Amino acid sequence: MFNYIDRYYLMFNQLDSTCLISLKTFREVVFTDLKKKLLDALMEEITKHRENEDVNWDTLHKTIETFINVGYKKDVKLKKMGEQFQWTGEKNLTEYVEIFEQTFIQKTKEYYTIKSNEWLQSLNCPEFINIALKKLDTEDYIADQHMDPQTK
C-alpha cells in the first residue's frame, strides 16, 4: 500500500515519500530530544573501549549510523541488505559532522593529550612509540569500521 502511495499519489502531487516523512518525523520528535544523551553515551562507550573495557560495537555502530541517517533529505528509500535494512538517498551529513564528528574529534584530542602525558612520564621511548602505534591502529580500525569515510 505504501509503495502505491509513494509511486503514484505522492509523486504525482510532488510530495515527500513516506520514508522521508517518517525519517523527518523521527528526527523532529525523537532525535532532537535524545541526540545529546546519545552523544554522551557514545563518547562514554568509546572511552571505555580505549581503556580496554568491553563494549557492544554493534550497538555503537548503529547509534553512530543514526547521526548519518537523520540527514537523508531526498530520494529516501529503505532497502533490505541481507538481514538488515539500510537507508539510501541523498545524504546531508550536517547532524553527523556538527554533532557527532566534532565532539568525537575533540574528545579524542582530550583523551590522548592526557594519556600521552601519562605515558611520557611512565614509559621509556620504545614503549611509548609501541603503545602510540597500537592506539593509532585501533583508532584507524574504529574509523574504518564504524564511521562515515569522511571522518578519517
Phi and psi in radians as a Rosetta constraint file:
Dihedral C 1 N 2 CA 2 C 2 CIRCULARHARMONIC -1.197 0.35
Dihedral N 2 CA 2 C 2 N 3 CIRCULARHARMONIC -0.565 0.35
Dihedral C 2 N 3 CA 3 C 3 CIRCULARHARMONIC -1.089 0.35
Dihedral N 3 CA 3 C 3 N 4 CIRCULARHARMONIC -0.737 0.35
Dihedral C 3 N 4 CA 4 C 4 CIRCULARHARMONIC -1.067 0.35
Dihedral N 4 CA 4 C 4 N 5 CIRCULARHARMONIC -0.814 0.35
Dihedral C 4 N 5 CA 5 C 5 CIRCULARHARMONIC -1.050 0.35
Dihedral N 5 CA 5 C 5 N 6 CIRCULARHARMONIC -0.793 0.35
Dihedral C 5 N 6 CA 6 C 6 CIRCULARHARMONIC -1.087 0.35
Dihedral N 6 CA 6 C 6 N 7 CIRCULARHARMONIC -0.851 0.35
Dihedral C 6 N 7 CA 7 C 7 CIRCULARHARMONIC -1.253 0.35
Dihedral N 7 CA 7 C 7 N 8 CIRCULARHARMONIC -0.583 0.35
Dihedral C 7 N 8 CA 8 C 8 CIRCULARHARMONIC -1.942 0.35
Dihedral N 8 CA 8 C 8 N 9 CIRCULARHARMONIC -1.124 0.35
Dihedral C 8 N 9 CA 9 C 9 CIRCULARHARMONIC -1.170 0.35
Dihedral N 9 CA 9 C 9 N 10 CIRCULARHARMONIC -0.911 0.35
Dihedral C 9 N 10 CA 10 C 10 CIRCULARHARMONIC -1.200 0.35
Dihedral N 10 CA 10 C 10 N 11 CIRCULARHARMONIC -0.733 0.35
Dihedral C 10 N 11 CA 11 C 11 CIRCULARHARMONIC -1.168 0.35
Dihedral N 11 CA 11 C 11 N 12 CIRCULARHARMONIC -0.765 0.35
Dihedral C 11 N 12 CA 12 C 12 CIRCULARHARMONIC -1.076 0.35
Dihedral N 12 CA 12 C 12 N 13 CIRCULARHARMONIC -0.641 0.35
Dihedral C 12 N 13 CA 13 C 13 CIRCULARHARMONIC -1.641 0.35
Dihedral N 13 CA 13 C 13 N 14 CIRCULARHARMONIC 0.144 0.35
Dihedral C 13 N 14 CA 14 C 14 CIRCULARHARMONIC 0.928 0.35
Dihedral N 14 CA 14 C 14 N 15 CIRCULARHARMONIC 0.856 0.35
Dihedral C 14 N 15 CA 15 C 15 CIRCULARHARMONIC -1.915 0.35
Dihedral N 15 CA 15 C 15 N 16 CIRCULARHARMONIC 2.830 0.35
Dihedral C 15 N 16 CA 16 C 16 CIRCULARHARMONIC -1.144 0.35
Dihedral N 16 CA 16 C 16 N 17 CIRCULARHARMONIC 2.622 0.35
Dihedral C 16 N 17 CA 17 C 17 CIRCULARHARMONIC -1.203 0.35
Dihedral N 17 CA 17 C 17 N 18 CIRCULARHARMONIC 2.836 0.35
Dihedral C 17 N 18 CA 18 C 18 CIRCULARHARMONIC -1.108 0.35
Dihedral N 18 CA 18 C 18 N 19 CIRCULARHARMONIC -0.589 0.35
Dihedral C 18 N 19 CA 19 C 19 CIRCULARHARMONIC -1.112 0.35
Dihedral N 19 CA 19 C 19 N 20 CIRCULARHARMONIC -0.803 0.35
Dihedral C 19 N 20 CA 20 C 20 CIRCULARHARMONIC -1.149 0.35
Dihedral N 20 CA 20 C 20 N 21 CIRCULARHARMONIC -0.696 0.35
Dihedral C 20 N 21 CA 21 C 21 CIRCULARHARMONIC -1.087 0.35
Dihedral N 21 CA 21 C 21 N 22 CIRCULARHARMONIC -0.759 0.35
Dihedral C 21 N 22 CA 22 C 22 CIRCULARHARMONIC -1.159 0.35
Dihedral N 22 CA 22 C 22 N 23 CIRCULARHARMONIC -0.664 0.35
Dihedral C 22 N 23 CA 23 C 23 CIRCULARHARMONIC -1.150 0.35
Dihedral N 23 CA 23 C 23 N 24 CIRCULARHARMONIC -0.754 0.35
Dihedral C 23 N 24 CA 24 C 24 CIRCULARHARMONIC -1.086 0.35
Dihedral N 24 CA 24 C 24 N 25 CIRCULARHARMONIC -0.727 0.35
Dihedral C 24 N 25 CA 25 C 25 CIRCULARHARMONIC -1.117 0.35
Dihedral N 25 CA 25 C 25 N 26 CIRCULARHARMONIC -0.772 0.35
Dihedral C 25 N 26 CA 26 C 26 CIRCULARHARMONIC -1.026 0.35
Dihedral N 26 CA 26 C 26 N 27 CIRCULARHARMONIC -0.798 0.35
Dihedral C 26 N 27 CA 27 C 27 CIRCULARHARMONIC -1.060 0.35
Dihedral N 27 CA 27 C 27 N 28 CIRCULARHARMONIC -0.795 0.35
Dihedral C 27 N 28 CA 28 C 28 CIRCULARHARMONIC -1.313 0.35
Dihedral N 28 CA 28 C 28 N 29 CIRCULARHARMONIC -0.686 0.35
Dihedral C 28 N 29 CA 29 C 29 CIRCULARHARMONIC -1.566 0.35
Dihedral N 29 CA 29 C 29 N 30 CIRCULARHARMONIC -0.720 0.35
Dihedral C 29 N 30 CA 30 C 30 CIRCULARHARMONIC -1.831 0.35
Dihedral N 30 CA 30 C 30 N 31 CIRCULARHARMONIC -0.988 0.35
Dihedral C 30 N 31 CA 31 C 31 CIRCULARHARMONIC -1.105 0.35
Dihedral N 31 CA 31 C 31 N 32 CIRCULARHARMONIC -0.731 0.35
Dihedral C 31 N 32 CA 32 C 32 CIRCULARHARMONIC -0.980 0.35
Dihedral N 32 CA 32 C 32 N 33 CIRCULARHARMONIC -0.717 0.35
Dihedral C 32 N 33 CA 33 C 33 CIRCULARHARMONIC -1.360 0.35
Dihedral N 33 CA 33 C 33 N 34 CIRCULARHARMONIC -0.493 0.35
Dihedral C 33 N 34 CA 34 C 34 CIRCULARHARMONIC -1.774 0.35
Dihedral N 34 CA 34 C 34 N 35 CIRCULARHARMONIC -0.165 0.35
Dihedral C 34 N 35 CA 35 C 35 CIRCULARHARMONIC -1.068 0.35
Dihedral N 35 CA 35 C 35 N 36 CIRCULARHARMONIC -0.623 0.35
Dihedral C 35 N 36 CA 36 C 36 CIRCULARHARMONIC -1.147 0.35
Dihedral N 36 CA 36 C 36 N 37 CIRCULARHARMONIC -0.759 0.35
Dihedral C 36 N 37 CA 37 C 37 CIRCULARHARMONIC -1.147 0.35
Dihedral N 37 CA 37 C 37 N 38 CIRCULARHARMONIC -0.721 0.35
Dihedral C 37 N 38 CA 38 C 38 CIRCULARHARMONIC -1.060 0.35
Dihedral N 38 CA 38 C 38 N 39 CIRCULARHARMONIC -0.790 0.35
Dihedral C 38 N 39 CA 39 C 39 CIRCULARHARMONIC -1.113 0.35
Dihedral N 39 CA 39 C 39 N 40 CIRCULARHARMONIC -0.788 0.35
Dihedral C 39 N 40 CA 40 C 40 CIRCULARHARMONIC -1.069 0.35
Dihedral N 40 CA 40 C 40 N 41 CIRCULARHARMONIC -0.761 0.35
Dihedral C 40 N 41 CA 41 C 41 CIRCULARHARMONIC -1.128 0.35
Dihedral N 41 CA 41 C 41 N 42 CIRCULARHARMONIC -0.714 0.35
Dihedral C 41 N 42 CA 42 C 42 CIRCULARHARMONIC -1.058 0.35
Dihedral N 42 CA 42 C 42 N 43 CIRCULARHARMONIC -0.844 0.35
Dihedral C 42 N 43 CA 43 C 43 CIRCULARHARMONIC -1.107 0.35
Dihedral N 43 CA 43 C 43 N 44 CIRCULARHARMONIC -0.665 0.35
Dihedral C 43 N 44 CA 44 C 44 CIRCULARHARMONIC -1.115 0.35
Dihedral N 44 CA 44 C 44 N 45 CIRCULARHARMONIC -0.766 0.35
Dihedral C 44 N 45 CA 45 C 45 CIRCULARHARMONIC -1.195 0.35
Dihedral N 45 CA 45 C 45 N 46 CIRCULARHARMONIC -0.673 0.35
Dihedral C 45 N 46 CA 46 C 46 CIRCULARHARMONIC -1.137 0.35
Dihedral N 46 CA 46 C 46 N 47 CIRCULARHARMONIC -0.693 0.35
Dihedral C 46 N 47 CA 47 C 47 CIRCULARHARMONIC -1.091 0.35
Dihedral N 47 CA 47 C 47 N 48 CIRCULARHARMONIC -0.730 0.35
Dihedral C 47 N 48 CA 48 C 48 CIRCULARHARMONIC -1.020 0.35
Dihedral N 48 CA 48 C 48 N 49 CIRCULARHARMONIC -0.754 0.35
Dihedral C 48 N 49 CA 49 C 49 CIRCULARHARMONIC -1.069 0.35
Dihedral N 49 CA 49 C 49 N 50 CIRCULARHARMONIC -0.744 0.35
Dihedral C 49 N 50 CA 50 C 50 CIRCULARHARMONIC -1.106 0.35
Dihedral N 50 CA 50 C 50 N 51 CIRCULARHARMONIC -0.459 0.35
Dihedral C 50 N 51 CA 51 C 51 CIRCULARHARMONIC -1.604 0.35
Dihedral N 51 CA 51 C 51 N 52 CIRCULARHARMONIC 0.258 0.35
Dihedral C 51 N 52 CA 52 C 52 CIRCULARHARMONIC 1.173 0.35
Dihedral N 52 CA 52 C 52 N 53 CIRCULARHARMONIC 0.475 0.35
Dihedral C 52 N 53 CA 53 C 53 CIRCULARHARMONIC -1.623 0.35
Dihedral N 53 CA 53 C 53 N 54 CIRCULARHARMONIC 2.679 0.35
Dihedral C 53 N 54 CA 54 C 54 CIRCULARHARMONIC -1.286 0.35
Dihedral N 54 CA 54 C 54 N 55 CIRCULARHARMONIC 2.354 0.35
Dihedral C 54 N 55 CA 55 C 55 CIRCULARHARMONIC -2.348 0.35
Dihedral N 55 CA 55 C 55 N 56 CIRCULARHARMONIC 2.763 0.35
Dihedral C 55 N 56 CA 56 C 56 CIRCULARHARMONIC -1.609 0.35
Dihedral N 56 CA 56 C 56 N 57 CIRCULARHARMONIC 1.677 0.35
Dihedral C 56 N 57 CA 57 C 57 CIRCULARHARMONIC -1.188 0.35
Dihedral N 57 CA 57 C 57 N 58 CIRCULARHARMONIC -0.453 0.35
Dihedral C 57 N 58 CA 58 C 58 CIRCULARHARMONIC -1.088 0.35
Dihedral N 58 CA 58 C 58 N 59 CIRCULARHARMONIC -0.807 0.35
Dihedral C 58 N 59 CA 59 C 59 CIRCULARHARMONIC -1.165 0.35
Dihedral N 59 CA 59 C 59 N 60 CIRCULARHARMONIC -0.750 0.35
Dihedral C 59 N 60 CA 60 C 60 CIRCULARHARMONIC -1.079 0.35
Dihedral N 60 CA 60 C 60 N 61 CIRCULARHARMONIC -0.750 0.35
Dihedral C 60 N 61 CA 61 C 61 CIRCULARHARMONIC -1.055 0.35
Dihedral N 61 CA 61 C 61 N 62 CIRCULARHARMONIC -0.785 0.35
Dihedral C 61 N 62 CA 62 C 62 CIRCULARHARMONIC -1.149 0.35
Dihedral N 62 CA 62 C 62 N 63 CIRCULARHARMONIC -0.609 0.35
Dihedral C 62 N 63 CA 63 C 63 CIRCULARHARMONIC -1.202 0.35
Dihedral N 63 CA 63 C 63 N 64 CIRCULARHARMONIC -0.728 0.35
Dihedral C 63 N 64 CA 64 C 64 CIRCULARHARMONIC -1.092 0.35
Dihedral N 64 CA 64 C 64 N 65 CIRCULARHARMONIC -0.724 0.35
Dihedral C 64 N 65 CA 65 C 65 CIRCULARHARMONIC -1.041 0.35
Dihedral N 65 CA 65 C 65 N 66 CIRCULARHARMONIC -0.535 0.35
Dihedral C 65 N 66 CA 66 C 66 CIRCULARHARMONIC -1.037 0.35
Dihedral N 66 CA 66 C 66 N 67 CIRCULARHARMONIC -0.709 0.35
Dihedral C 66 N 67 CA 67 C 67 CIRCULARHARMONIC -1.118 0.35
Dihedral N 67 CA 67 C 67 N 68 CIRCULARHARMONIC -0.552 0.35
Dihedral C 67 N 68 CA 68 C 68 CIRCULARHARMONIC -1.345 0.35
Dihedral N 68 CA 68 C 68 N 69 CIRCULARHARMONIC -0.825 0.35
Dihedral C 68 N 69 CA 69 C 69 CIRCULARHARMONIC -1.139 0.35
Dihedral N 69 CA 69 C 69 N 70 CIRCULARHARMONIC -0.545 0.35
Dihedral C 69 N 70 CA 70 C 70 CIRCULARHARMONIC -1.225 0.35
Dihedral N 70 CA 70 C 70 N 71 CIRCULARHARMONIC -0.140 0.35
Dihedral C 70 N 71 CA 71 C 71 CIRCULARHARMONIC -1.626 0.35
Dihedral N 71 CA 71 C 71 N 72 CIRCULARHARMONIC -0.100 0.35
Dihedral C 71 N 72 CA 72 C 72 CIRCULARHARMONIC -1.076 0.35
Dihedral N 72 CA 72 C 72 N 73 CIRCULARHARMONIC 2.413 0.35
Dihedral C 72 N 73 CA 73 C 73 CIRCULARHARMONIC -2.302 0.35
Dihedral N 73 CA 73 C 73 N 74 CIRCULARHARMONIC -0.289 0.35
Dihedral C 73 N 74 CA 74 C 74 CIRCULARHARMONIC -2.502 0.35
Dihedral N 74 CA 74 C 74 N 75 CIRCULARHARMONIC 2.657 0.35
Dihedral C 74 N 75 CA 75 C 75 CIRCULARHARMONIC 0.852 0.35
Dihedral N 75 CA 75 C 75 N 76 CIRCULARHARMONIC 0.753 0.35
Dihedral C 75 N 76 CA 76 C 76 CIRCULARHARMONIC -1.386 0.35
Dihedral N 76 CA 76 C 76 N 77 CIRCULARHARMONIC 2.274 0.35
Dihedral C 76 N 77 CA 77 C 77 CIRCULARHARMONIC -2.441 0.35
Dihedral N 77 CA 77 C 77 N 78 CIRCULARHARMONIC 2.628 0.35
Dihedral C 77 N 78 CA 78 C 78 CIRCULARHARMONIC -1.861 0.35
Dihedral N 78 CA 78 C 78 N 79 CIRCULARHARMONIC 1.967 0.35
Dihedral C 78 N 79 CA 79 C 79 CIRCULARHARMONIC -1.974 0.35
Dihedral N 79 CA 79 C 79 N 80 CIRCULARHARMONIC 2.518 0.35
Dihedral C 79 N 80 CA 80 C 80 CIRCULARHARMONIC -1.474 0.35
Dihedral N 80 CA 80 C 80 N 81 CIRCULARHARMONIC 2.141 0.35
Dihedral C 80 N 81 CA 81 C 81 CIRCULARHARMONIC -2.055 0.35
Dihedral N 81 CA 81 C 81 N 82 CIRCULARHARMONIC 1.672 0.35
Dihedral C 81 N 82 CA 82 C 82 CIRCULARHARMONIC 1.209 0.35
Dihedral N 82 CA 82 C 82 N 83 CIRCULARHARMONIC -2.100 0.35
Dihedral C 82 N 83 CA 83 C 83 CIRCULARHARMONIC -1.606 0.35
Dihedral N 83 CA 83 C 83 N 84 CIRCULARHARMONIC -0.136 0.35
Dihedral C 83 N 84 CA 84 C 84 CIRCULARHARMONIC -2.073 0.35
Dihedral N 84 CA 84 C 84 N 85 CIRCULARHARMONIC 2.832 0.35
Dihedral C 84 N 85 CA 85 C 85 CIRCULARHARMONIC -1.768 0.35
Dihedral N 85 CA 85 C 85 N 86 CIRCULARHARMONIC 2.539 0.35
Dihedral C 85 N 86 CA 86 C 86 CIRCULARHARMONIC -2.322 0.35
Dihedral N 86 CA 86 C 86 N 87 CIRCULARHARMONIC 2.301 0.35
Dihedral C 86 N 87 CA 87 C 87 CIRCULARHARMONIC -1.301 0.35
Dihedral N 87 CA 87 C 87 N 88 CIRCULARHARMONIC 2.461 0.35
Dihedral C 87 N 88 CA 88 C 88 CIRCULARHARMONIC -2.324 0.35
Dihedral N 88 CA 88 C 88 N 89 CIRCULARHARMONIC 2.742 0.35
Dihedral C 88 N 89 CA 89 C 89 CIRCULARHARMONIC 2.505 0.35
Dihedral N 89 CA 89 C 89 N 90 CIRCULARHARMONIC -2.961 0.35
Dihedral C 89 N 90 CA 90 C 90 CIRCULARHARMONIC -1.371 0.35
Dihedral N 90 CA 90 C 90 N 91 CIRCULARHARMONIC 2.130 0.35
Dihedral C 90 N 91 CA 91 C 91 CIRCULARHARMONIC -1.498 0.35
Dihedral N 91 CA 91 C 91 N 92 CIRCULARHARMONIC 2.575 0.35
Dihedral C 91 N 92 CA 92 C 92 CIRCULARHARMONIC -2.278 0.35
Dihedral N 92 CA 92 C 92 N 93 CIRCULARHARMONIC 1.883 0.35
Dihedral C 92 N 93 CA 93 C 93 CIRCULARHARMONIC -1.551 0.35
Dihedral N 93 CA 93 C 93 N 94 CIRCULARHARMONIC 0.333 0.35
Dihedral C 93 N 94 CA 94 C 94 CIRCULARHARMONIC -0.996 0.35
Dihedral N 94 CA 94 C 94 N 95 CIRCULARHARMONIC -0.874 0.35
Dihedral C 94 N 95 CA 95 C 95 CIRCULARHARMONIC -1.052 0.35
Dihedral N 95 CA 95 C 95 N 96 CIRCULARHARMONIC -0.759 0.35
Dihedral C 95 N 96 CA 96 C 96 CIRCULARHARMONIC -1.115 0.35
Dihedral N 96 CA 96 C 96 N 97 CIRCULARHARMONIC -0.866 0.35
Dihedral C 96 N 97 CA 97 C 97 CIRCULARHARMONIC -1.218 0.35
Dihedral N 97 CA 97 C 97 N 98 CIRCULARHARMONIC -0.902 0.35
Dihedral C 97 N 98 CA 98 C 98 CIRCULARHARMONIC -1.299 0.35
Dihedral N 98 CA 98 C 98 N 99 CIRCULARHARMONIC -0.476 0.35
Dihedral C 98 N 99 CA 99 C 99 CIRCULARHARMONIC -1.796 0.35
Dihedral N 99 CA 99 C 99 N 100 CIRCULARHARMONIC -1.046 0.35
Dihedral C 99 N 100 CA 100 C 100 CIRCULARHARMONIC -1.337 0.35
Dihedral N 100 CA 100 C 100 N 101 CIRCULARHARMONIC -1.018 0.35
Dihedral C 100 N 101 CA 101 C 101 CIRCULARHARMONIC -1.068 0.35
Dihedral N 101 CA 101 C 101 N 102 CIRCULARHARMONIC -0.799 0.35
Dihedral C 101 N 102 CA 102 C 102 CIRCULARHARMONIC -1.087 0.35
Dihedral N 102 CA 102 C 102 N 103 CIRCULARHARMONIC -0.733 0.35
Dihedral C 102 N 103 CA 103 C 103 CIRCULARHARMONIC -1.159 0.35
Dihedral N 103 CA 103 C 103 N 104 CIRCULARHARMONIC -0.752 0.35
Dihedral C 103 N 104 CA 104 C 104 CIRCULARHARMONIC -1.026 0.35
Dihedral N 104 CA 104 C 104 N 105 CIRCULARHARMONIC -0.815 0.35
Dihedral C 104 N 105 CA 105 C 105 CIRCULARHARMONIC -1.134 0.35
Dihedral N 105 CA 105 C 105 N 106 CIRCULARHARMONIC -0.765 0.35
Dihedral C 105 N 106 CA 106 C 106 CIRCULARHARMONIC -1.098 0.35
Dihedral N 106 CA 106 C 106 N 107 CIRCULARHARMONIC -0.802 0.35
Dihedral C 106 N 107 CA 107 C 107 CIRCULARHARMONIC -1.154 0.35
Dihedral N 107 CA 107 C 107 N 108 CIRCULARHARMONIC -0.599 0.35
Dihedral C 107 N 108 CA 108 C 108 CIRCULARHARMONIC -1.145 0.35
Dihedral N 108 CA 108 C 108 N 109 CIRCULARHARMONIC -0.771 0.35
Dihedral C 108 N 109 CA 109 C 109 CIRCULARHARMONIC -1.050 0.35
Dihedral N 109 CA 109 C 109 N 110 CIRCULARHARMONIC -0.802 0.35
Dihedral C 109 N 110 CA 110 C 110 CIRCULARHARMONIC -1.081 0.35
Dihedral N 110 CA 110 C 110 N 111 CIRCULARHARMONIC -0.807 0.35
Dihedral C 110 N 111 CA 111 C 111 CIRCULARHARMONIC -1.061 0.35
Dihedral N 111 CA 111 C 111 N 112 CIRCULARHARMONIC -0.878 0.35
Dihedral C 111 N 112 CA 112 C 112 CIRCULARHARMONIC -1.312 0.35
Dihedral N 112 CA 112 C 112 N 113 CIRCULARHARMONIC -0.373 0.35
Dihedral C 112 N 113 CA 113 C 113 CIRCULARHARMONIC -1.153 0.35
Dihedral N 113 CA 113 C 113 N 114 CIRCULARHARMONIC -0.816 0.35
Dihedral C 113 N 114 CA 114 C 114 CIRCULARHARMONIC -1.123 0.35
Dihedral N 114 CA 114 C 114 N 115 CIRCULARHARMONIC -0.837 0.35
Dihedral C 114 N 115 CA 115 C 115 CIRCULARHARMONIC -1.107 0.35
Dihedral N 115 CA 115 C 115 N 116 CIRCULARHARMONIC -0.751 0.35
Dihedral C 115 N 116 CA 116 C 116 CIRCULARHARMONIC -1.131 0.35
Dihedral N 116 CA 116 C 116 N 117 CIRCULARHARMONIC -0.623 0.35
Dihedral C 116 N 117 CA 117 C 117 CIRCULARHARMONIC -1.135 0.35
Dihedral N 117 CA 117 C 117 N 118 CIRCULARHARMONIC -0.711 0.35
Dihedral C 117 N 118 CA 118 C 118 CIRCULARHARMONIC -1.091 0.35
Dihedral N 118 CA 118 C 118 N 119 CIRCULARHARMONIC -0.794 0.35
Dihedral C 118 N 119 CA 119 C 119 CIRCULARHARMONIC -1.145 0.35
Dihedral N 119 CA 119 C 119 N 120 CIRCULARHARMONIC -0.677 0.35
Dihedral C 119 N 120 CA 120 C 120 CIRCULARHARMONIC -1.070 0.35
Dihedral N 120 CA 120 C 120 N 121 CIRCULARHARMONIC -0.585 0.35
Dihedral C 120 N 121 CA 121 C 121 CIRCULARHARMONIC -1.415 0.35
Dihedral N 121 CA 121 C 121 N 122 CIRCULARHARMONIC -0.444 0.35
Dihedral C 121 N 122 CA 122 C 122 CIRCULARHARMONIC -1.970 0.35
Dihedral N 122 CA 122 C 122 N 123 CIRCULARHARMONIC -0.186 0.35
Dihedral C 122 N 123 CA 123 C 123 CIRCULARHARMONIC -2.065 0.35
Dihedral N 123 CA 123 C 123 N 124 CIRCULARHARMONIC 2.695 0.35
Dihedral C 123 N 124 CA 124 C 124 CIRCULARHARMONIC -1.455 0.35
Dihedral N 124 CA 124 C 124 N 125 CIRCULARHARMONIC 3.049 0.35
Dihedral C 124 N 125 CA 125 C 125 CIRCULARHARMONIC -1.018 0.35
Dihedral N 125 CA 125 C 125 N 126 CIRCULARHARMONIC -0.893 0.35
Dihedral C 125 N 126 CA 126 C 126 CIRCULARHARMONIC -1.073 0.35
Dihedral N 126 CA 126 C 126 N 127 CIRCULARHARMONIC -0.655 0.35
Dihedral C 126 N 127 CA 127 C 127 CIRCULARHARMONIC -1.143 0.35
Dihedral N 127 CA 127 C 127 N 128 CIRCULARHARMONIC -0.738 0.35
Dihedral C 127 N 128 CA 128 C 128 CIRCULARHARMONIC -1.072 0.35
Dihedral N 128 CA 128 C 128 N 129 CIRCULARHARMONIC -0.795 0.35
Dihedral C 128 N 129 CA 129 C 129 CIRCULARHARMONIC -1.103 0.35
Dihedral N 129 CA 129 C 129 N 130 CIRCULARHARMONIC -0.747 0.35
Dihedral C 129 N 130 CA 130 C 130 CIRCULARHARMONIC -1.073 0.35
Dihedral N 130 CA 130 C 130 N 131 CIRCULARHARMONIC -0.801 0.35
Dihedral C 130 N 131 CA 131 C 131 CIRCULARHARMONIC -1.205 0.35
Dihedral N 131 CA 131 C 131 N 132 CIRCULARHARMONIC -0.633 0.35
Dihedral C 131 N 132 CA 132 C 132 CIRCULARHARMONIC -1.112 0.35
Dihedral N 132 CA 132 C 132 N 133 CIRCULARHARMONIC -0.759 0.35
Dihedral C 132 N 133 CA 133 C 133 CIRCULARHARMONIC -1.138 0.35
Dihedral N 133 CA 133 C 133 N 134 CIRCULARHARMONIC -0.685 0.35
Dihedral C 133 N 134 CA 134 C 134 CIRCULARHARMONIC -1.102 0.35
Dihedral N 134 CA 134 C 134 N 135 CIRCULARHARMONIC -0.771 0.35
Dihedral C 134 N 135 CA 135 C 135 CIRCULARHARMONIC -1.165 0.35
Dihedral N 135 CA 135 C 135 N 136 CIRCULARHARMONIC -0.651 0.35
Dihedral C 135 N 136 CA 136 C 136 CIRCULARHARMONIC -1.079 0.35
Dihedral N 136 CA 136 C 136 N 137 CIRCULARHARMONIC -0.750 0.35
Dihedral C 136 N 137 CA 137 C 137 CIRCULARHARMONIC -1.073 0.35
Dihedral N 137 CA 137 C 137 N 138 CIRCULARHARMONIC -0.744 0.35
Dihedral C 137 N 138 CA 138 C 138 CIRCULARHARMONIC -1.104 0.35
Dihedral N 138 CA 138 C 138 N 139 CIRCULARHARMONIC -0.804 0.35
Dihedral C 138 N 139 CA 139 C 139 CIRCULARHARMONIC -1.140 0.35
Dihedral N 139 CA 139 C 139 N 140 CIRCULARHARMONIC -0.643 0.35
Dihedral C 139 N 140 CA 140 C 140 CIRCULARHARMONIC -1.112 0.35
Dihedral N 140 CA 140 C 140 N 141 CIRCULARHARMONIC -0.751 0.35
Dihedral C 140 N 141 CA 141 C 141 CIRCULARHARMONIC -1.101 0.35
Dihedral N 141 CA 141 C 141 N 142 CIRCULARHARMONIC -0.786 0.35
Dihedral C 141 N 142 CA 142 C 142 CIRCULARHARMONIC -1.029 0.35
Dihedral N 142 CA 142 C 142 N 143 CIRCULARHARMONIC -0.807 0.35
Dihedral C 142 N 143 CA 143 C 143 CIRCULARHARMONIC -1.086 0.35
Dihedral N 143 CA 143 C 143 N 144 CIRCULARHARMONIC -0.751 0.35
Dihedral C 143 N 144 CA 144 C 144 CIRCULARHARMONIC -1.120 0.35
Dihedral N 144 CA 144 C 144 N 145 CIRCULARHARMONIC -0.744 0.35
Dihedral C 144 N 145 CA 145 C 145 CIRCULARHARMONIC -1.531 0.35
Dihedral N 145 CA 145 C 145 N 146 CIRCULARHARMONIC -0.498 0.35
Dihedral C 145 N 146 CA 146 C 146 CIRCULARHARMONIC -2.202 0.35
Dihedral N 146 CA 146 C 146 N 147 CIRCULARHARMONIC -0.036 0.35
Dihedral C 146 N 147 CA 147 C 147 CIRCULARHARMONIC -2.213 0.35
Dihedral N 147 CA 147 C 147 N 148 CIRCULARHARMONIC 2.874 0.35
Dihedral C 147 N 148 CA 148 C 148 CIRCULARHARMONIC -1.116 0.35
Dihedral N 148 CA 148 C 148 N 149 CIRCULARHARMONIC 2.488 0.35
Dihedral C 148 N 149 CA 149 C 149 CIRCULARHARMONIC -0.958 0.35
Dihedral N 149 CA 149 C 149 N 150 CIRCULARHARMONIC -0.487 0.35
Dihedral C 149 N 150 CA 150 C 150 CIRCULARHARMONIC -1.203 0.35
Dihedral N 150 CA 150 C 150 N 151 CIRCULARHARMONIC -0.357 0.35
Dihedral C 150 N 151 CA 151 C 151 CIRCULARHARMONIC -1.141 0.35
Dihedral N 151 CA 151 C 151 N 152 CIRCULARHARMONIC -0.610 0.35
